[in-house]
Structure formats: structure tokens, C-alpha cells
Amino acid sequence: MEKSISLTIDGQVVTVAPGTTLRAACEQAQHPVPTLCWHENLTPANACRACVVELKGSRTLVASCSRVAEDGMEVLTASERVQNARQVVAELLLSTSDATLAPSLQELAQISGADPNRFAGGATWAQPMRDDNNLYVRDLSKCILCYRCVEACGDDAQNTFAIAVAGRGFDAHIDAGFGRELPESDCVFCGNCVAVCPTGALIGKKEYELRQEGQWDESQITTTETVCSYCGVGCDLQLHVLDNQIVKVTSPADHPVTHGMLCVKGRYGYAFAQSEDE
């Protein structure tokens, strides 16, 4: 039996299993830290720095989503240094990105006391929305480069590697390679990138159209669970229904088969369920 790890989080002694990250340890201690790029089924990208905590003896703040807990650590989750870092992260992202569909970024701004106008007036990621396929649209003015879509397209789920982060600094962007448009790339349109996007930069075509028409109403959407009928794998589906019409399909992140990921048929092949026999 492996020896447990004991550390102190905001003055509270916490015991966790070996291999537990500081983020998970903080959550166990009921001192949760905010996250943007972290996803429970993806490899931590250490991109957003929203989850940083102060570790005694460390010169810099550490990303709690990837730093593994060690015996005797002393961690502060809400020190002045941590709060200031989170505030600046939120303010910088709000100055460049459209956060209207980014609840986690809005929450980070709220809890950190960020001023959305502090860095306003500079360059932004504003750009035309890209509508080049029948399944989802890309509004990269909402992108915060969290790397979630890249991770889901790569080793963590789809293993297609159709997209990556290209460029450096303010020119960094999600790219399909060699300047290709998405339909010309290796993309198989599984939509797993859409499923993990935290900001609405990637959004299903049906949802986008309903939002544009002012008809998307979360309070009126019901969810029905079923099993995908396309093959024998047994993927659990959640059908999001509005006005008796399926408008989106997802899968639970904690499902043992899908882990929230689906193929193109499971996620987008639902029109047959709404067709009427003539």
C-alpha cells in the first residue's frame, strides 16, 4: 500500500494519495482554485495560469493543475500574490477576447476583482467568424488559446492531430497546418474540440444559428439520456431538446466508455431521429 501524502493548504493539513495534483488536493480540502484550460479528461496544458497557487520555497507561482503534491508542502490558494496574478490573467484575456460565452472566464474575473477595462483599447483577437462546414462554426475572437481543442484532437481523445497552435506571441493561433482551411485538413469533424471549448469559440452550427436568431434558451432545454445506435461500443448520449427538436448532442465526461468524447455520427448524426416517415 502506497504511503499517503500530507501537505498544508491555507493552514489546513490535507492527506491525499500519491500522484494527486495540487488542484485536486485543494478541491479535496474545499479550497477550490479557478481553472480555464484544465479539463478532467485532458492532459494539463499549463496555458492559462488561472489555477496558480503559492508554494512555500518556490520562486514562482506554480500551476496547480499539473504540479503533483509532495509531502510537507505548504500551499496558499488566495494570497495577495496569487490574487494579483489571477486578476491580471483575467484582465488581459478580457482585453483581447469576447467572453460573452465564457462562464469560467467571467467567474474568474468576478472572484479576482478584475477590471475588464484596465487594458481596453489595445489589440484584440477580433476576426470574422468562420463558417466553412455544416457541423460547427469557429469564432476565434472568443479563443483564449487554452489548448483544450488541440489536446482533444491529439493523444487525449481523437488522435487525428488536425490542429495545433501556430505562431508566437500575439500571432499565436489555432491552425490546421500550412494555412489550410478546416475542410481541407485532416479533421474528421468529430466535434470533440467543440465539446471541450470553454469559451464558445467553437460551437455547434445549430446552436449558433439559434443564438443568432435569439431562440436559444437554456432554461427551456431538456436533456434525455440514451445510447448511440450506430455501433456496438455503447456510447452514452445526452440529447439536448428545445421545442421538441434535438439541438445538440453531448456525452457525460464521467462516462466510462466515452469520457465525454464522441465520433461524428454520435455527435452530429441525429437528424434521422426527427424525420417523419412519409
Secondary structure, DSSP 8 states (H G I E B T S, - for coil): ----EEEEETTEEEEE-TT-BHHHHHHHTT-----SS--TTS-----S-TTEEEETT-SS-EETTT-B--TT-EEESS-HHHHHHHHHHHHHHHHHS--TT-HHHHHHHHHHT--TTTTTTS-------B--SSSEEE-GGG----SHHHHHHTTTTT-----EEESSGGG-EEE-STT--GGGSS-----HHHHH-SSSSEEEHHHHHHHHTT---GGG-EEEEEE-SSSSS--EEEEEEETTEEEEEE--TT-TTTTT---HHHHH--GGGG----
